[in-house]
C-alpha cells in the first residue's frame, strides 16, 4: 500500500483540518492503538503523511499506535475490556485534561 492508495483519506483529513480552522473548532487527534504484533507494513508511511499535515496545522496529537503490550488486546485493534481499555481510557483522559483551562 502506498500514498496513492490512501490519497482520498488524506484529502478528507485536509478538509477536516481546514473546516475546523475556518469554524474555530478545536481539533485533537489520537492514533488509536493497534496490536504491534499485527501492525500492517503500510502504517509508518501513512502515519508520517498524516503527522506532517497535523504538525503543519498545529493539531495536538497523542500517538498510542504501538504503545501497548499485545497482551492488552483481544485482536488487532481492540483492547481487552478488563485490562487494556481502562489503561487507554486513563491515558486519554489525562491527555485531554491537559488542555483544560483553569477555572476562575
Backbone as ProteinMPNN parsed JSONL, in Angstrom:
{"seq_chain_A": "XXXXXXXXXXXXXXXXXXXXXXXXXXXXXXXXXXXXXXXXXXXXXXXXXXXXXXXXXXXXXXXXXXXXXXXXXXXXXXXXXXXXXXXXXXXXXXXXXXXXXXXX", "coords_chain_A": {"N_chain_A": [[0.843, -1.171, 0.0], [0.52, 2.238, -0.77], [1.002, 5.851, -0.719], [-0.649, 6.662, -2.769], [-2.749, 4.885, -2.561], [-4.12, 5.714, -0.309], [-4.809, 8.326, -0.763], [-7.295, 9.607, -0.955], [-8.173, 9.484, 1.642], [-6.307, 11.123, 2.894], [-6.936, 13.532, 1.655], [-9.463, 13.909, 2.737], [-8.777, 14.268, 5.416], [-7.342, 16.675, 5.182], [-9.48, 18.336, 4.484], [-11.029, 18.223, 6.857], [-9.253, 19.411, 8.697], [-9.065, 22.001, 7.59], [-11.77, 22.796, 7.736], [-12.204, 22.818, 10.513], [-10.406, 24.832, 11.265], [-11.433, 27.061, 9.853], [-13.881, 27.331, 11.118], [-13.336, 27.739, 13.745], [-13.047, 25.535, 15.428], [-11.785, 23.397, 17.89], [-9.32, 20.933, 17.293], [-8.168, 17.727, 17.896], [-6.064, 14.878, 17.751], [-5.995, 11.394, 18.102], [-3.937, 8.701, 17.756], [-5.153, 5.693, 17.461], [-4.727, 2.685, 19.359], [-3.0, -0.169, 18.072], [-2.468, -3.632, 17.954], [0.779, -4.28, 18.248], [1.976, -6.554, 17.358], [0.685, -7.174, 15.056], [0.705, -5.045, 13.319], [0.18, -3.375, 10.238], [2.314, -3.24, 7.309], [2.171, -0.837, 5.856], [1.63, 1.184, 7.602], [3.643, 2.923, 8.888], [4.365, 4.743, 6.782], [1.881, 5.931, 6.15], [1.289, 7.062, 8.637], [3.387, 8.918, 8.852], [2.757, 10.677, 6.718], [0.257, 11.658, 7.57], [0.941, 12.781, 10.071], [2.657, 14.848, 9.267], [0.843, 16.631, 8.082], [-0.79, 17.198, 10.285], [1.032, 18.36, 12.094], [1.836, 20.63, 10.632], [-0.506, 22.059, 10.719], [-0.712, 22.557, 13.356], [-2.021, 20.788, 15.061], [-2.743, 19.123, 18.005], [-1.489, 15.928, 18.923], [-1.878, 12.618, 20.044], [-0.02, 9.856, 20.24], [-0.703, 6.637, 20.302], [-0.383, 4.381, 18.896], [1.387, 2.043, 18.701], [1.782, 1.569, 21.352], [0.965, -0.063, 23.462], [1.246, -3.174, 25.244], [0.954, -6.297, 23.575], [-0.559, -8.197, 25.017], [-2.662, -6.815, 26.082], [-4.656, -6.705, 24.255], [-7.553, -7.952, 22.494], [-7.625, -8.587, 19.851], [-6.516, -7.44, 16.642], [-7.06, -4.606, 16.778], [-8.58, -4.098, 19.023], [-8.594, -3.314, 22.295], [-8.533, -5.266, 25.256], [-11.318, -5.561, 27.474], [-10.986, -5.84, 30.213], [-8.311, -5.169, 31.023], [-6.874, -3.644, 29.043], [-8.572, -1.541, 27.937], [-9.212, 0.114, 30.249], [-6.622, 1.149, 30.864], [-5.986, 2.558, 28.531], [-8.115, 4.432, 28.488], [-7.623, 5.919, 30.819], [-5.175, 7.119, 30.143], [-5.889, 8.656, 27.867], [-7.841, 10.333, 29.011], [-6.229, 11.823, 30.801], [-4.563, 13.124, 28.973], [-6.406, 14.674, 27.492], [-7.386, 16.263, 29.587], [-5.194, 17.832, 30.041], [-5.443, 19.953, 28.36], [-7.349, 21.541, 29.383], [-8.632, 24.631, 30.494], [-7.732, 26.523, 33.316], [-10.142, 26.963, 35.885], [-11.79, 29.921, 37.008]], "CA_chain_A": [[0.0, 0.0, 0.0], [1.311, 3.463, -0.873], [0.221, 7.073, -0.549], [-1.67, 6.671, -3.817], [-3.878, 4.082, -2.102], [-4.898, 6.392, 0.728], [-4.857, 9.749, -1.075], [-8.623, 10.143, -0.642], [-8.223, 9.646, 3.097], [-5.52, 12.314, 3.204], [-7.73, 14.682, 1.21], [-10.524, 14.088, 3.731], [-8.13, 14.861, 6.588], [-7.086, 18.084, 4.859], [-10.766, 19.023, 4.556], [-11.39, 18.342, 8.27], [-8.36, 20.409, 9.292], [-9.484, 23.313, 7.088], [-13.099, 23.09, 8.284], [-12.045, 23.171, 11.925], [-9.744, 26.132, 11.328], [-12.366, 28.08, 9.373], [-15.014, 27.463, 12.026], [-12.856, 27.926, 15.108], [-13.276, 24.312, 16.199], [-10.531, 22.741, 18.3], [-9.126, 19.594, 16.748], [-7.128, 16.92, 18.505], [-6.051, 13.575, 17.098], [-5.421, 10.269, 18.827], [-3.646, 7.49, 16.992], [-5.707, 4.598, 18.251], [-3.766, 1.589, 19.474], [-3.03, -1.421, 17.326], [-1.608, -4.675, 18.497], [2.016, -4.133, 17.473], [2.309, -7.832, 16.762], [-0.04, -7.322, 13.789], [0.659, -3.764, 12.607], [0.409, -3.538, 8.799], [3.564, -2.607, 6.858], [1.968, 0.499, 5.285], [1.29, 2.151, 8.645], [4.613, 4.008, 9.099], [4.244, 5.747, 5.721], [0.621, 6.644, 6.355], [1.407, 7.879, 9.841], [4.259, 10.053, 8.526], [1.996, 11.621, 5.891], [-0.763, 12.292, 8.41], [1.595, 13.618, 11.08], [3.146, 16.073, 8.616], [-0.307, 17.522, 7.939], [-1.231, 17.624, 11.615], [2.038, 19.276, 12.645], [1.764, 21.881, 9.879], [-1.722, 22.753, 11.141], [-0.666, 22.772, 14.803], [-3.014, 19.924, 15.704], [-2.159, 18.238, 19.02], [-1.632, 14.511, 18.587], [-1.464, 11.617, 21.026], [0.315, 8.663, 19.478], [-0.786, 5.392, 21.069], [-0.491, 3.349, 17.866], [2.041, 0.787, 19.11], [2.159, 1.923, 22.715], [0.551, -1.036, 24.471], [1.662, -4.572, 25.178], [-0.034, -7.119, 22.878], [-1.438, -8.949, 25.927], [-3.805, -5.972, 26.424], [-5.58, -6.724, 23.119], [-8.302, -9.145, 22.127], [-7.31, -8.854, 18.452], [-5.66, -6.44, 16.009], [-7.291, -3.213, 17.169], [-9.48, -3.977, 20.172], [-8.045, -3.559, 23.625], [-9.476, -6.064, 26.031], [-12.135, -4.77, 28.393], [-10.542, -5.973, 31.596], [-7.04, -4.512, 31.304], [-6.45, -2.689, 28.027], [-9.431, -0.358, 27.828], [-9.022, 1.05, 31.362], [-5.326, 1.816, 30.741], [-6.145, 3.513, 27.431], [-9.029, 5.498, 28.9], [-6.922, 6.753, 31.798], [-4.171, 7.907, 29.428], [-6.576, 9.644, 27.037], [-8.443, 11.315, 29.923], [-5.171, 12.711, 31.294], [-4.125, 13.958, 27.849], [-7.443, 15.68, 27.218], [-7.445, 17.185, 30.728], [-4.056, 18.747, 29.967], [-5.846, 21.105, 27.538], [-8.384, 22.297, 30.101], [-8.247, 25.936, 31.017], [-8.058, 26.573, 34.744], [-11.352, 27.707, 36.201], [-11.517, 31.143, 37.802]], "C_chain_A": [[0.894, 1.242, 0.0], [0.404, 4.675, -0.7], [-0.891, 7.168, -1.586], [-2.938, 5.942, -3.344], [-4.72, 4.787, -1.044], [-4.981, 7.899, 0.491], [-6.212, 10.365, -0.775], [-8.786, 10.355, 0.866], [-7.456, 10.899, 3.522], [-6.256, 13.581, 2.788], [-8.858, 14.96, 2.208], [-9.956, 14.703, 5.008], [-7.841, 16.338, 6.351], [-8.374, 18.898, 4.962], [-11.185, 19.24, 6.014], [-10.542, 19.414, 8.953], [-8.798, 21.814, 8.878], [-10.834, 23.725, 7.681], [-13.001, 23.538, 9.741], [-11.415, 24.546, 12.077], [-10.706, 27.251, 10.94], [-13.502, 28.347, 10.355], [-14.61, 27.574, 13.496], [-13.096, 26.724, 16.01], [-11.948, 23.689, 16.607], [-10.476, 21.311, 17.754], [-7.956, 18.943, 17.464], [-7.223, 15.537, 17.881], [-5.38, 12.551, 18.009], [-5.187, 9.143, 17.834], [-4.086, 6.33, 17.866], [-4.751, 3.411, 18.25], [-4.07, 0.407, 18.562], [-2.138, -2.394, 18.065], [-0.331, -4.683, 17.659], [2.493, -5.443, 16.866], [1.66, -8.041, 15.399], [-0.057, -6.048, 12.957], [0.989, -3.953, 11.129], [1.644, -2.758, 8.333], [3.383, -1.2, 6.284], [1.809, 1.575, 6.355], [2.351, 3.233, 8.869], [4.523, 5.113, 8.046], [2.986, 6.579, 5.87], [0.736, 7.571, 7.556], [2.306, 9.094, 9.589], [3.512, 11.111, 7.724], [0.965, 12.374, 6.722], [-0.113, 13.238, 9.418], [2.16, 14.904, 10.492], [2.017, 17.086, 8.484], [-0.742, 18.069, 9.299], [-0.256, 18.626, 12.224], [1.987, 20.629, 11.943], [0.565, 22.719, 10.309], [-1.748, 23.023, 12.646], [-1.688, 21.953, 15.576], [-2.319, 19.036, 16.741], [-2.48, 16.776, 18.708], [-1.117, 13.642, 19.725], [-1.248, 10.313, 20.269], [0.342, 7.44, 20.395], [-0.774, 4.179, 20.142], [0.147, 2.017, 18.278], [2.545, 0.91, 20.549], [1.937, 0.792, 23.726], [1.045, -2.454, 24.177], [0.572, -5.398, 24.48], [-0.974, -7.902, 23.802], [-2.656, -8.138, 26.359], [-4.883, -5.963, 25.34], [-6.336, -8.044, 23.029], [-7.978, -9.566, 20.703], [-6.437, -7.72, 17.92], [-5.833, -5.04, 16.592], [-8.139, -3.042, 18.425], [-8.769, -4.337, 21.467], [-9.036, -4.4, 24.409], [-10.13, -5.199, 27.11], [-11.571, -4.756, 29.808], [-9.302, -5.129, 31.895], [-6.698, -3.387, 30.324], [-7.262, -1.41, 27.986], [-9.271, 0.599, 29.008], [-7.692, 1.816, 31.291], [-5.404, 2.905, 29.673], [-6.999, 4.702, 27.868], [-8.351, 6.45, 29.883], [-5.9, 7.66, 31.098], [-4.82, 9.001, 28.573], [-7.217, 10.72, 27.913], [-7.405, 12.319, 30.409], [-4.695, 13.648, 30.183], [-5.142, 15.048, 27.559], [-7.535, 16.699, 28.341], [-6.3, 18.193, 30.676], [-4.37, 19.979, 29.136], [-6.861, 21.994, 28.248], [-7.81, 23.619, 30.603], [-8.61, 25.969, 32.496], [-9.306, 27.429, 34.977], [-10.981, 28.893, 37.098], [-12.179, 31.078, 39.14]], "O_chain_A": [[1.909, 1.281, 0.696], [-0.81, 4.539, -0.553], [-1.963, 7.702, -1.3], [-4.053, 6.335, -3.685], [-5.906, 4.491, -0.898], [-5.196, 8.665, 1.43], [-6.282, 11.529, -0.379], [-9.454, 11.292, 1.302], [-7.899, 11.642, 4.397], [-6.205, 14.591, 3.49], [-9.17, 16.117, 2.489], [-10.59, 15.566, 5.614], [-8.073, 17.162, 7.235], [-8.362, 20.021, 5.467], [-11.646, 20.325, 6.367], [-11.068, 20.233, 9.706], [-8.892, 22.711, 9.716], [-11.012, 24.875, 8.08], [-13.634, 24.513, 10.147], [-11.839, 25.337, 12.919], [-10.784, 28.271, 11.624], [-14.026, 29.459, 10.416], [-15.46, 27.508, 14.384], [-13.32, 26.874, 17.211], [-11.078, 23.475, 15.763], [-11.473, 20.588, 17.761], [-6.89, 19.541, 17.614], [-8.307, 15.075, 17.525], [-4.336, 12.816, 18.604], [-6.111, 8.688, 17.159], [-3.462, 6.029, 18.883], [-4.054, 3.162, 17.267], [-5.222, 0.046, 18.324], [-1.172, -2.003, 18.72], [-0.362, -5.053, 16.485], [3.324, -5.441, 15.958], [2.025, -8.961, 14.667], [-0.784, -5.986, 11.965], [1.97, -4.619, 10.796], [1.976, -1.724, 8.913], [4.349, -0.438, 6.23], [1.851, 2.764, 6.039], [1.977, 4.394, 9.031], [4.597, 6.295, 8.383], [3.026, 7.801, 5.73], [0.327, 8.731, 7.495], [2.008, 10.187, 10.069], [3.617, 12.303, 8.013], [0.82, 13.589, 6.589], [-0.568, 14.368, 9.595], [2.143, 15.944, 11.151], [2.214, 18.273, 8.747], [-1.025, 19.259, 9.438], [-0.673, 19.628, 12.804], [2.085, 21.667, 12.597], [0.615, 23.948, 10.268], [-2.684, 23.638, 13.156], [-2.165, 22.38, 16.628], [-1.41, 18.28, 16.398], [-3.587, 16.439, 18.289], [-0.056, 13.901, 20.293], [-2.191, 9.74, 19.723], [1.285, 7.24, 21.161], [-1.118, 3.073, 20.56], [-0.503, 0.975, 18.205], [3.613, 0.403, 20.893], [2.645, 0.706, 24.729], [1.229, -2.855, 23.027], [-0.611, -5.217, 24.766], [-2.086, -8.235, 23.394], [-3.589, -8.693, 26.94], [-5.906, -5.292, 25.485], [-5.84, -9.099, 23.427], [-8.041, -10.749, 20.371], [-5.693, -7.106, 18.685], [-4.844, -4.361, 16.87], [-8.384, -1.909, 18.84], [-8.396, -5.486, 21.704], [-10.247, -4.257, 24.241], [-9.543, -4.227, 27.586], [-11.678, -3.753, 30.513], [-9.254, -4.445, 32.918], [-6.28, -2.305, 30.736], [-6.701, -0.314, 28.0], [-9.199, 1.808, 28.788], [-7.644, 3.001, 31.622], [-4.947, 4.029, 29.882], [-6.629, 5.853, 27.634], [-8.503, 7.667, 29.771], [-5.784, 8.839, 31.435], [-4.352, 10.139, 28.558], [-7.139, 11.903, 27.584], [-7.662, 13.522, 30.43], [-4.452, 14.83, 30.426], [-4.781, 16.213, 27.397], [-7.74, 17.884, 28.079], [-6.425, 19.294, 31.212], [-3.633, 20.962, 29.199], [-7.191, 23.077, 27.764], [-6.672, 23.7, 31.066], [-9.677, 25.495, 32.886], [-9.492, 28.473, 34.352], [-9.997, 28.859, 37.837], [-12.058, 32.011, 39.934]]}, "name": "protein", "num_of_chains": 1, "seq": "XXXXXXXXXXXXXXXXXXXXXXXXXXXXXXXXXXXXXXXXXXXXXXXXXXXXXXXXXXXXXXXXXXXXXXXXXXXXXXXXXXXXXXXXXXXXXXXXXXXXXXXX"}
